[in-house]
Amino acid sequence: LQKPVYVLFLFFQILGAVILGFGIWILADKTSFIAVLQTSSPSLKTGAYILIGVGALTMLMGFLGCLGAVNEIRCLLGLYFTCLMIILLTQIAAALVIYFQKGMLKVELSDIVTDLIENYDPSSEKKRNLQDAWDYVQIQIACCGWTGPKEWEGNEILRNKSNTEYPCSCSNRSKDLVEGRGFCNLDDPVNGTATSADWPVHEQGCMDGVEQWLKDNLGIILGVCTGVAVIELLGMILSISLCKNIHSEDYTKVPKS
């Protein structure tokens, strides 16, 4: 029984390192839609810090569990079991919160992107990483705005130029995508003014593309979470079995009168 338990404890250290790395990646990512969220949403930042904490705790528990199994220390195995149970219950609680608050999260996401579009300024170095991340999203999904290109008409810079410019990352022309950021000039504005309908841009909003990406990857996410939960349950069962085994051996060592 002990040999597979040692392997399981080692696996938990690897799993903890993966969770820890994922949390760090969320905070460090600067080139994808994750960057848009983590820069603007405190919820995602909090989630990333929680992942880092869970990953570090999982690695620590893997070490303590292995130490307890090797040296047959019941208190360490008990601590390992308790921490695994807490982590598992926390994961279940987080999943329930996300499920029941998905409407609120969708509204928050919409507000984040709308604010980003309205205040988009290519000359701002302070917001450059965030704006580059959104440009990357629009190019990769071939979309414009959150619900459509008309949202860009609310941008202060474009409004002051009578919408005779448009976001390059929205363009359906390859020559505009070479720049990939900032604003491009409309070729023939009518009377020096234009609307989003005159722009050579994608008509689809990014909301549908982002939701489709989530749906496409939902199965993978659920599969990984289920696998982690099963492994945690297995670790709890094996740690309890070891505790009982150590307890039984202690009684067999008692000399008979």
C-alpha positions as CSV (number, residue, x, y, z in Angstrom):
1,L,0.0,0.0,0.0
2,Q,2.8,2.4,0.9
3,K,4.5,2.5,-2.5
4,P,1.6,3.9,-4.5
5,V,0.9,6.3,-1.7
6,Y,4.4,7.7,-2.0
7,V,3.8,8.1,-5.8
8,L,0.5,9.9,-5.1
9,F,2.2,12.3,-2.6
10,L,4.9,13.1,-5.2
11,F,2.1,13.7,-7.8
12,F,0.5,16.2,-5.4
13,Q,3.8,18.2,-5.4
14,I,3.8,18.2,-9.2
15,L,0.1,19.2,-9.2
16,G,0.7,22.0,-6.7
17,A,3.5,23.3,-8.9
18,V,1.2,23.3,-11.9
19,I,-1.5,25.2,-10.0
20,L,1.1,27.6,-8.7
21,G,2.4,28.2,-12.2
22,F,-1.1,28.7,-13.6
23,G,-1.8,31.4,-11.0
24,I,1.5,33.2,-11.8
25,W,0.8,33.0,-15.5
26,I,-2.6,34.7,-15.0
27,L,-0.8,37.6,-13.2
28,A,2.1,37.8,-15.7
29,D,0.2,37.3,-19.0
30,K,0.3,40.5,-21.1
31,T,-0.7,39.3,-24.6
32,S,-4.1,37.6,-24.4
33,F,-7.7,38.2,-23.3
34,I,-6.5,37.2,-19.8
35,A,-4.4,40.3,-19.7
36,V,-7.6,42.5,-20.3
37,L,-9.3,40.8,-17.4
38,Q,-6.5,40.7,-14.9
39,T,-5.6,44.3,-15.4
40,S,-9.1,45.5,-14.9
41,S,-10.9,43.0,-12.8
42,P,-10.1,42.6,-9.1
43,S,-12.0,39.2,-9.2
44,L,-9.5,37.6,-11.5
45,K,-6.6,39.0,-9.6
46,T,-8.0,37.6,-6.4
47,G,-8.6,34.2,-8.1
48,A,-5.0,34.2,-9.3
49,Y,-3.7,34.8,-5.8
50,I,-5.9,32.1,-4.5
51,L,-4.5,29.7,-7.1
52,I,-1.0,30.6,-6.0
53,G,-1.9,29.9,-2.4
54,V,-3.6,26.6,-3.2
55,G,-0.7,25.5,-5.3
56,A,1.9,26.3,-2.6
57,L,-0.3,24.6,0.1
58,T,-0.7,21.5,-2.1
59,M,3.1,21.2,-2.6
60,L,3.6,21.6,1.2
61,M,1.0,19.0,1.9
62,G,2.5,16.6,-0.6
63,F,5.9,17.0,1.2
64,L,4.3,16.6,4.7
65,G,2.2,13.6,3.5
66,C,5.2,11.9,2.1
67,L,7.2,12.6,5.3
68,G,4.4,11.2,7.4
69,A,4.1,8.0,5.3
70,V,7.8,7.3,5.3
71,N,8.2,7.8,9.0
72,E,4.7,6.6,9.9
73,I,3.8,9.8,11.7
74,R,0.0,9.8,12.2
75,C,-0.4,13.5,13.0
76,L,1.2,14.5,9.6
77,L,-1.1,12.1,7.8
78,G,-4.0,13.5,9.6
79,L,-2.9,17.1,8.8
80,Y,-2.5,16.0,5.2
81,F,-6.1,14.6,5.1
82,T,-7.5,17.7,6.8
83,C,-5.8,20.1,4.4
84,L,-6.9,18.1,1.3
85,M,-10.5,18.2,2.6
86,I,-10.3,22.0,3.0
87,I,-8.9,22.4,-0.5
88,L,-11.6,20.2,-2.0
89,L,-14.4,22.0,-0.2
90,T,-12.9,25.3,-1.3
91,Q,-12.9,24.2,-4.9
92,I,-16.5,23.1,-4.7
93,A,-17.5,26.4,-3.1
94,A,-15.6,28.4,-5.8
95,A,-17.3,26.4,-8.6
96,L,-20.7,27.1,-7.1
97,V,-20.0,30.8,-6.7
98,I,-18.9,31.0,-10.4
99,Y,-21.9,29.1,-11.5
100,F,-24.5,31.1,-9.6
101,Q,-22.8,34.5,-10.3
102,K,-22.0,33.9,-14.0
103,G,-24.6,36.6,-14.9
104,M,-22.8,39.2,-12.7
105,L,-19.4,38.1,-14.1
106,K,-20.7,38.6,-17.7
107,V,-21.9,42.2,-16.8
108,E,-18.6,43.0,-15.1
109,L,-16.7,41.7,-18.2
110,S,-18.9,43.9,-20.5
111,D,-18.3,47.0,-18.3
112,I,-14.5,46.3,-18.4
113,V,-14.3,46.1,-22.2
114,T,-16.7,49.1,-22.7
115,D,-14.6,51.3,-20.5
116,L,-11.4,50.1,-22.3
117,I,-12.9,51.0,-25.7
118,E,-14.2,54.4,-24.6
119,N,-10.8,55.4,-23.1
120,Y,-8.5,53.7,-25.7
121,D,-5.6,56.0,-26.4
122,P,-2.6,54.8,-28.6
123,S,-0.4,57.5,-27.1
124,S,-0.9,56.3,-23.5
125,E,2.1,54.3,-22.3
126,K,0.3,53.7,-19.0
127,K,-2.4,51.6,-20.6
128,R,-0.3,50.2,-23.5
129,N,-0.2,46.6,-22.2
130,L,-3.9,46.5,-21.6
131,Q,-4.7,48.1,-25.0
132,D,-2.3,45.8,-26.9
133,A,-4.0,42.8,-25.3
134,W,-7.4,44.0,-26.5
135,D,-6.0,44.6,-30.0
136,Y,-4.6,41.1,-29.9
137,V,-8.1,39.7,-29.0
138,Q,-9.8,41.6,-31.9
139,I,-7.2,40.4,-34.4
140,Q,-7.3,36.8,-33.3
141,I,-11.1,36.5,-33.1
142,A,-11.6,38.8,-36.1
143,C,-14.1,40.9,-34.2
144,C,-14.7,44.6,-33.3
145,G,-15.9,46.0,-30.0
146,W,-17.8,43.9,-27.4
147,T,-21.2,43.8,-29.1
148,G,-20.1,45.4,-32.4
149,P,-18.0,48.2,-34.0
150,K,-20.6,50.9,-33.2
151,E,-19.2,50.9,-29.6
152,W,-16.0,52.4,-30.9
153,E,-18.0,55.6,-32.0
154,G,-18.0,56.4,-28.2
155,N,-14.2,56.7,-28.1
156,E,-13.3,60.3,-27.4
157,I,-10.4,60.4,-29.9
158,L,-12.4,59.0,-32.8
159,R,-15.4,61.2,-31.9
160,N,-13.2,64.3,-32.0
161,K,-12.0,63.3,-35.5
162,S,-15.6,62.8,-36.7
163,N,-15.0,59.0,-36.9
164,T,-12.7,59.4,-39.9
165,E,-10.3,57.0,-38.2
166,Y,-11.0,53.5,-37.0
167,P,-9.2,50.9,-34.8
168,C,-6.6,49.1,-36.9
169,S,-7.1,45.8,-35.0
170,C,-10.7,45.7,-36.1
171,S,-9.9,46.0,-39.8
172,N,-10.7,43.3,-42.4
173,R,-7.8,44.5,-44.6
174,S,-4.4,42.9,-44.1
175,K,-2.5,46.1,-44.6
176,D,-4.0,47.6,-41.5
177,L,-3.2,44.5,-39.5
178,V,0.5,45.0,-40.1
179,E,0.4,47.9,-37.6
180,G,-2.1,45.9,-35.4
181,R,-2.7,48.7,-32.9
182,G,-3.8,52.3,-32.8
183,F,-6.1,54.0,-35.4
184,C,-6.1,53.9,-39.2
185,N,-7.3,56.6,-41.5
186,L,-10.5,56.1,-43.5
187,D,-9.8,56.5,-47.3
188,D,-12.7,58.5,-48.4
189,P,-14.8,60.0,-45.6
190,V,-18.1,61.7,-46.8
191,N,-17.9,65.4,-46.1
192,G,-15.1,64.8,-43.6
193,T,-17.4,62.7,-41.3
194,A,-18.2,59.0,-41.1
195,T,-19.8,56.3,-38.9
196,S,-18.8,52.8,-38.0
197,A,-20.9,51.6,-41.0
198,D,-18.3,53.3,-43.3
199,W,-15.3,51.5,-41.7
200,P,-13.6,48.5,-43.3
201,V,-14.0,46.5,-40.1
202,H,-15.4,43.2,-38.9
203,E,-19.1,43.5,-38.0
204,Q,-19.1,40.7,-35.4
205,G,-18.6,41.8,-31.7
206,C,-16.0,40.0,-29.6
207,M,-18.6,38.9,-27.0
208,D,-19.8,36.0,-29.2
209,G,-16.2,34.9,-30.0
210,V,-15.2,35.0,-26.3
211,E,-18.3,33.0,-25.2
212,Q,-17.6,30.5,-28.0
213,W,-14.0,30.1,-26.8
214,L,-15.2,29.5,-23.3
215,K,-17.7,26.9,-24.5
216,D,-15.1,25.1,-26.6
217,N,-12.7,24.9,-23.6
218,L,-15.4,24.3,-21.0
219,G,-15.1,20.5,-21.4
220,I,-11.3,20.6,-20.9
221,I,-11.7,22.8,-17.8
222,L,-14.3,20.6,-16.3
223,G,-12.3,17.5,-17.1
224,V,-9.2,18.9,-15.4
225,C,-11.2,20.0,-12.3
226,T,-12.9,16.6,-12.0
227,G,-9.5,14.8,-12.4
228,V,-8.0,17.0,-9.6
229,A,-11.0,16.3,-7.3
230,V,-10.8,12.5,-7.9
231,I,-7.0,12.6,-7.1
232,E,-7.7,14.6,-3.9
233,L,-10.3,12.1,-2.8
234,L,-7.9,9.2,-3.5
235,G,-5.2,11.0,-1.5
236,M,-7.7,11.4,1.4
237,I,-8.7,7.7,1.3
238,L,-5.1,6.5,1.2
239,S,-3.9,8.8,4.0
240,I,-6.8,7.5,6.2
241,S,-5.8,3.9,5.3
242,L,-2.2,4.5,6.3
243,C,-3.3,6.1,9.6
244,K,-5.4,3.0,10.4
245,N,-2.5,0.7,9.3
246,I,-0.1,2.5,11.6
247,H,-2.6,2.4,14.4
248,S,-3.1,-1.4,13.9
249,E,0.7,-2.0,13.8
250,D,1.1,-0.1,17.1
251,Y,-1.3,-2.5,18.8
252,T,0.5,-5.6,17.4
253,K,3.7,-4.3,19.0
254,V,2.2,-4.3,22.5
255,P,3.6,-7.3,24.4
256,K,1.1,-9.8,25.5
257,S,0.8,-10.4,29.3
